[in-house]
Amino acid sequence: MFEVTTLGQPLEVVKTTMAANRKDGMAAAISKIWGRGGVLGFYQGLIPWAWIEASTKGAVLLFVASEAEYYVRAAGAPSFVAGISGGM
């Protein structure tokens, strides 16, 4: 959730603004967003959805990775291999 709040949403708003205004560069897009509401202009849109998405998907991935590591270790693989397998 920290990543979504600090970088994800603001960069998504900049990207969307640049896509809607193809002739504008990054500085012009940031200027337009800032003009719409200062810092809060970067959080217009779907920030509650992004928070829900980040928290639920992160939890699911954590549990799935832990289960995969457990089963790989139970099959006799070393911790290193289990960690890599859980990450994949």
Stockholm file with secondary structure:
# STOCKHOLM 1.0

chainA/1-88         MFEVTTLGQPLEVVKTTMAANRKDGMAAAISKIWGRGGVLGFYQGLIPWAWIEASTKGAVLLFVASEAEYYVRAAGAPSFVAGISGGM
#=GR chainA/1-88 SS CHHIIIIIHHHHHHHHHHHHSTTCCHHHHHHHHHHHHGGGGGGCSSHHHHHHHHHHHHHHHHHHHHHHHHHHHHTTCCHHHHHHHHHC
#=GC SS_cons        CHHIIIIIHHHHHHHHHHHHSTTCCHHHHHHHHHHHHGGGGGGCSSHHHHHHHHHHHHHHHHHHHHHHHHHHHHTTCCHHHHHHHHHC
//
